[in-house]
Amino acid sequence: MYEVNNKIADQKFDKLHVEILVETPKYNILNISLEKDAVFPEHSSPTDAVLIVLEGDIVFHIDGEPYHLAKQQSFNFPKRTEHWVKATTNSKFLIVR
């Protein structure tokens, strides 16, 4: 019933890697690693979401504006709004939606 795992720590930096960490009827948590200078291409979220940076630095682009986010910072964004992400260092972040 209870489980401790190392999925976040074990996720390697190899360009872009997306893994579903938690999936429930009410919310999902995506675990994302992005290698330095790699890009998570433009896309949108089906629901309102929050991005939480676990390690590294990223630039989150939305509505033509860049937002620099560093370790332990978070950023809320609305559903169906196109956005993309570039890593300035090897980075890991969660998307809760």
Backbone as a printed PyTorch tensor [residue, N CA C, xyz], in Angstrom:
tensor([[[  0.8160,  -1.1870,   0.0000],
         [  0.0000,   0.0000,   0.0000],
         [  0.8660,   1.2600,   0.0000]],

        [[  1.8540,   1.3290,   0.8630],
         [  2.7630,   2.4700,   0.8950],
         [  4.0010,   2.1220,   0.1060]],

        [[  4.5520,   3.1250,  -0.5520],
         [  5.7160,   2.8650,  -1.3910],
         [  6.6370,   4.0740,  -1.3890]],

        [[  7.8940,   3.8230,  -1.1630],
         [  8.9240,   4.8460,  -1.3120],
         [  9.6590,   4.5260,  -2.6020]],

        [[  9.8460,   5.5440,  -3.4530],
         [ 10.5790,   5.2920,  -4.6890],
         [ 11.5410,   6.4430,  -4.9500]],

        [[ 12.4090,   6.2520,  -5.8960],
         [ 13.4200,   7.2400,  -6.2630],
         [ 13.2610,   7.7100,  -7.7030]],

        [[ 12.0330,   7.7160,  -8.2090],
         [ 11.8110,   8.0640,  -9.6120],
         [ 12.3580,   9.4430,  -9.9710]],

        [[ 12.1760,  10.4190,  -9.1010],
         [ 12.6640,  11.7700,  -9.4050],
         [ 14.1890,  11.7850,  -9.3990]],

        [[ 14.7870,  11.2560,  -8.3570],
         [ 16.2470,  11.2570,  -8.2440],
         [ 16.9010,  10.4410,  -9.3540]],

        [[ 16.2600,   9.3400,  -9.7490],
         [ 16.8490,   8.4420, -10.7510],
         [ 16.6430,   8.9070, -12.1890]],

        [[ 15.7610,   9.8630, -12.4140],
         [ 15.4940,  10.3180, -13.7870],
         [ 16.7410,  11.0040, -14.3410]],

        [[ 17.2250,  10.5170, -15.4700],
         [ 18.4630,  11.0100, -16.0780],
         [ 18.2130,  12.2590, -16.9070]],

        [[ 19.2650,  13.0100, -17.1350],
         [ 19.2120,  14.1620, -18.0310],
         [ 19.5950,  13.6800, -19.4240]],

        [[ 18.6160,  13.6020, -20.2990],
         [ 18.8320,  13.1690, -21.6720],
         [ 17.8410,  13.9360, -22.5420]],

        [[ 18.2100,  15.1500, -22.8980],
         [ 17.3370,  16.0720, -23.6280],
         [ 16.0770,  16.2940, -22.8210]],

        [[ 14.9240,  15.8170, -23.2810],
         [ 13.6420,  15.9740, -22.5900],
         [ 13.1100,  14.6100, -22.1980]],

        [[ 12.7380,  14.4850, -20.9290],
         [ 12.1240,  13.2430, -20.4710],
         [ 10.9190,  13.5950, -19.6050]],

        [[  9.7440,  13.0460, -19.9550],
         [  8.5050,  13.2930, -19.2180],
         [  7.9670,  11.9660, -18.7180]],

        [[  7.6290,  11.9030, -17.4360],
         [  7.0890,  10.6980, -16.8360],
         [  5.8970,  11.0780, -15.9640]],

        [[  4.8250,  10.2990, -16.0370],
         [  3.6960,  10.5070, -15.1320],
         [  4.0730,   9.9220, -13.7850]],

        [[  4.1380,  10.7820, -12.7890],
         [  4.5090,  10.3520, -11.4410],
         [  3.2680,   9.8980, -10.6770]],

        [[  2.1630,  10.6550, -10.8030],
         [  0.8970,  10.3470, -10.1390],
         [ -0.2310,  10.6250, -11.1270]],

        [[ -1.1900,   9.7100, -11.1950],
         [ -2.3610,   9.9240, -12.0470],
         [ -3.6040,   9.4890, -11.2760]],

        [[ -4.4800,  10.4640, -10.9990],
         [ -5.7330,  10.1920, -10.2980],
         [ -6.8680,  10.8390, -11.0900]],

        [[ -8.1100,  10.5390, -10.7450],
         [ -9.2230,  11.2070, -11.4270],
         [ -9.2480,  12.7240, -11.1960]],

        [[ -8.6400,  13.1940, -10.1110],
         [ -8.6980,  14.6210,  -9.7810],
         [ -7.4760,  15.4130, -10.2320]],

        [[ -6.3120,  14.7960, -10.2890],
         [ -5.1000,  15.5170, -10.6660],
         [ -4.0280,  14.5610, -11.1790]],

        [[ -3.0440,  15.1390, -11.8810],
         [ -1.8640,  14.4130, -12.3530],
         [ -0.6250,  15.1740, -11.9130]],

        [[  0.4530,  14.4430, -11.6870],
         [  1.7510,  15.0540, -11.4470],
         [  2.7160,  14.4800, -12.4680]],

        [[  3.3140,  15.3740, -13.2600],
         [  4.3030,  14.9720, -14.2490],
         [  5.6950,  15.2920, -13.7280]],

        [[  6.6010,  14.3620, -13.8800],
         [  8.0000,  14.5190, -13.5020],
         [  8.7820,  14.7550, -14.7890]],

        [[  9.4400,  15.9070, -14.8900],
         [ 10.1110,  16.2820, -16.1320],
         [ 11.5780,  16.5900, -15.8620]],

        [[ 12.4590,  16.0220, -16.6940],
         [ 13.8700,  16.4130, -16.6600],
         [ 14.1920,  17.0110, -18.0190]],

        [[ 14.9940,  18.0650, -17.9750],
         [ 15.3560,  18.7900, -19.1870],
         [ 16.8470,  19.0840, -19.1270]],

        [[ 17.5840,  18.5220, -20.0650],
         [ 19.0300,  18.7080, -20.1320],
         [ 19.3550,  20.1570, -20.4960]],

        [[ 20.4960,  20.6520, -20.0400],
         [ 20.9150,  22.0270, -20.3390],
         [ 20.7770,  22.3100, -21.8340]],

        [[ 20.1570,  23.4520, -22.1440],
         [ 19.9100,  23.9480, -23.4980],
         [ 18.8410,  23.1760, -24.2730]],

        [[ 18.2470,  22.1490, -23.6600],
         [ 17.1590,  21.4280, -24.3180],
         [ 15.8600,  22.2270, -24.1850]],

        [[ 14.9300,  21.9610, -25.0860],
         [ 13.6570,  22.6790, -25.1190],
         [ 12.4980,  21.6920, -25.0020]],

        [[ 11.5450,  22.0230, -24.1550],
         [ 10.2590,  21.3390, -24.1130],
         [  9.3930,  22.1320, -25.0880]],

        [[  9.0820,  21.5710, -26.2560],
         [  8.4190,  22.3430, -27.3200],
         [  7.0630,  22.9190, -26.9030]],

        [[  6.6130,  23.8720, -27.6950],
         [  5.3630,  24.5680, -27.4050],
         [  4.1920,  23.5790, -27.3200]],

        [[  3.3760,  23.7840, -26.2990],
         [  2.2190,  22.9360, -26.0440],
         [  1.3000,  23.6860, -25.0770]],

        [[  0.1830,  23.0850, -24.7110],
         [ -0.6920,  23.6720, -23.7010],
         [ -1.1320,  22.5820, -22.7380]],

        [[ -1.6280,  22.9950, -21.5870],
         [ -2.1110,  22.0730, -20.5710],
         [ -3.6330,  21.9790, -20.6680]],

        [[ -4.1950,  20.7900, -20.4770],
         [ -5.6530,  20.6610, -20.5300],
         [ -6.3600,  21.2560, -19.3050]],

        [[ -5.5930,  21.5400, -18.2470],
         [ -6.1570,  22.1210, -17.0260],
         [ -5.2290,  23.2190, -16.5190]],

        [[ -5.7250,  24.0500, -15.6080],
         [ -4.8320,  24.9690, -14.9150],
         [ -3.7410,  24.1400, -14.2480]],

        [[ -2.5400,  24.7040, -14.1410],
         [ -1.4220,  23.9080, -13.6320],
         [ -0.4500,  24.7720, -12.8410]],

        [[  0.4050,  24.0880, -12.0960],
         [  1.5190,  24.7470, -11.4140],
         [  2.7930,  23.9730, -11.7500]],

        [[  3.8470,  24.7060, -12.0560],
         [  5.1600,  24.1400, -12.3130],
         [  6.0080,  24.3960, -11.0670]],

        [[  6.6980,  23.3700, -10.5770],
         [  7.5500,  23.4840,  -9.3910],
         [  8.9530,  23.0180,  -9.7740]],

        [[  9.9230,  23.9260,  -9.6930],
         [ 11.3050,  23.5850, -10.0420],
         [ 11.9550,  22.8840,  -8.8550]],

        [[ 12.4610,  21.6830,  -9.0960],
         [ 13.1380,  20.9170,  -8.0520],
         [ 14.6340,  21.1900,  -8.0410]],

        [[ 15.2040,  21.2690,  -9.2370],
         [ 16.6320,  21.5930,  -9.3480],
         [ 16.8990,  22.2250, -10.7000]],

        [[ 17.9480,  23.0320, -10.7540],
         [ 18.3350,  23.6720, -11.9950],
         [ 17.6700,  25.0180, -12.1990]],

        [[ 17.7370,  25.5050, -13.4430],
         [ 17.1630,  26.7920, -13.8480],
         [ 16.5110,  26.6100, -15.2110]],

        [[ 15.3330,  27.1790, -15.3700],
         [ 14.6240,  27.1170, -16.6410],
         [ 14.0890,  28.5020, -17.0010]],

        [[ 13.7440,  28.6570, -18.2670],
         [ 13.0300,  29.8430, -18.7140],
         [ 11.7010,  29.3410, -19.2740]],

        [[ 10.6090,  29.7790, -18.6580],
         [  9.2560,  29.4010, -19.0410],
         [  8.6880,  30.5160, -19.9000]],

        [[  8.3150,  30.2070, -21.1260],
         [  7.8130,  31.2020, -22.0760],
         [  6.3030,  31.0400, -22.2290]],

        [[  5.5580,  32.1330, -21.9610],
         [  4.1080,  32.1130, -22.0940],
         [  3.6310,  33.5130, -22.4610]],

        [[  2.6740,  33.6020, -23.3600],
         [  2.1370,  34.8980, -23.8130],
         [  3.2360,  35.8580, -24.2600]],

        [[  4.2720,  35.3170, -24.9100],
         [  5.3600,  36.1440, -25.4260],
         [  6.3230,  36.6710, -24.3750]],

        [[  6.1860,  36.2160, -23.1290],
         [  7.0440,  36.6860, -22.0350],
         [  7.8750,  35.5400, -21.4710]],

        [[  9.1700,  35.7590, -21.2180],
         [  9.9920,  34.7490, -20.5590],
         [  9.9740,  34.9550, -19.0330]],

        [[  9.8950,  33.8630, -18.3000],
         [  9.9520,  33.8960, -16.8350],
         [ 11.0760,  32.9780, -16.3910]],

        [[ 12.0940,  33.5440, -15.7520],
         [ 13.2180,  32.7610, -15.2640],
         [ 12.8240,  32.1290, -13.9320]],

        [[ 12.9490,  30.8100, -13.8440],
         [ 12.5910,  30.0840, -12.6260],
         [ 13.7810,  29.2590, -12.1690]],

        [[ 14.0570,  29.3100, -10.8860],
         [ 15.1830,  28.5880, -10.3060],
         [ 14.6830,  27.5740,  -9.2760]],

        [[ 15.6040,  26.8030,  -8.7650],
         [ 15.3260,  25.7670,  -7.7690],
         [ 14.3930,  26.2900,  -6.6730]],

        [[ 13.3750,  25.5090,  -6.3770],
         [ 12.3940,  25.7520,  -5.3240],
         [ 11.4410,  26.9050,  -5.6140]],

        [[ 11.3590,  27.3290,  -6.8680],
         [ 10.3620,  28.3270,  -7.2420],
         [  9.2150,  27.6330,  -7.9660]],

        [[  8.0510,  28.2790,  -7.9560],
         [  6.8880,  27.7220,  -8.6380],
         [  6.2480,  28.7880,  -9.5160]],

        [[  5.4100,  28.3220, -10.4510],
         [  4.7690,  29.2220, -11.4040],
         [  3.4120,  28.6330, -11.7830]],

        [[  2.3400,  29.3910, -11.5880],
         [  0.9960,  28.9650, -11.9710],
         [  0.7010,  29.4370, -13.3810]],

        [[ -0.0150,  28.6040, -14.1660],
         [ -0.4020,  29.0250, -15.5040],
         [ -1.7460,  28.4060, -15.8770]],

        [[ -2.4880,  29.1040, -16.7480],
         [ -3.8490,  28.6650, -17.0760],
         [ -3.8850,  27.5840, -18.1560]],

        [[ -4.9930,  26.8800, -18.1600],
         [ -5.2120,  25.8380, -19.1750],
         [ -5.3020,  26.4470, -20.5730]],

        [[ -4.9950,  25.6070, -21.5360],
         [ -5.1100,  25.9400, -22.9620],
         [ -4.3640,  27.2150, -23.3630]],

        [[ -3.2660,  27.5100, -22.7010],
         [ -2.4210,  28.6430, -23.0740],
         [ -1.0800,  28.0840, -23.5530]],

        [[ -0.7350,  28.3730, -24.8010],
         [  0.5080,  27.8560, -25.3700],
         [  1.7120,  28.3600, -24.5720]],

        [[  2.6540,  27.4410, -24.3180],
         [  3.8770,  27.7920, -23.5980],
         [  4.9690,  26.7930, -23.9870]],

        [[  6.2090,  27.1610, -23.6860],
         [  7.3440,  26.2700, -23.9110],
         [  8.4160,  26.5760, -22.8740]],

        [[  9.3600,  25.6370, -22.7180],
         [ 10.3660,  25.7440, -21.6580],
         [ 11.7430,  25.4410, -22.2290]],

        [[ 12.7440,  26.2230, -21.7820],
         [ 14.1460,  25.9430, -22.1240],
         [ 14.9450,  25.8630, -20.8310]],

        [[ 15.8180,  24.8750, -20.7410],
         [ 16.6660,  24.7100, -19.5570],
         [ 17.9730,  25.4710, -19.7410]],

        [[ 18.3530,  26.2580, -18.7400],
         [ 19.6490,  26.9440, -18.7810],
         [ 20.7180,  26.1240, -18.0670]],

        [[ 20.2820,  25.1700, -17.2470],
         [ 21.1470,  24.1630, -16.6390],
         [ 20.3610,  22.8550, -16.6330]],

        [[ 21.0140,  21.7320, -16.3510],
         [ 20.2670,  20.4890, -16.1850],
         [ 19.2030,  20.7420, -15.1240]],

        [[ 17.9480,  20.4470, -15.4390],
         [ 16.8460,  20.8330, -14.5570],
         [ 15.8210,  19.7140, -14.4240]],

        [[ 15.1710,  19.6970, -13.2550],
         [ 14.0460,  18.7990, -12.9940],
         [ 12.9210,  19.6360, -12.4110]],

        [[ 11.7000,  19.3690, -12.8910],
         [ 10.5580,  20.0810, -12.3540],
         [  9.3130,  19.2010, -12.4150]],

        [[  8.3410,  19.5710, -11.6080],
         [  7.0640,  18.8790, -11.5730],
         [  6.0030,  19.7760, -12.1740]],

        [[  5.0410,  19.1760, -12.8360],
         [  3.8300,  19.8670, -13.2740],
         [  2.6770,  19.2030, -12.5400]],

        [[  1.9370,  19.9740, -11.7820],
         [  0.7510,  19.4830, -11.0780],
         [ -0.4460,  20.0870, -11.7910]],

        [[ -1.3100,  19.2070, -12.2970],
         [ -2.4780,  19.6940, -13.0330],
         [ -3.6900,  18.8140, -12.7890]]])
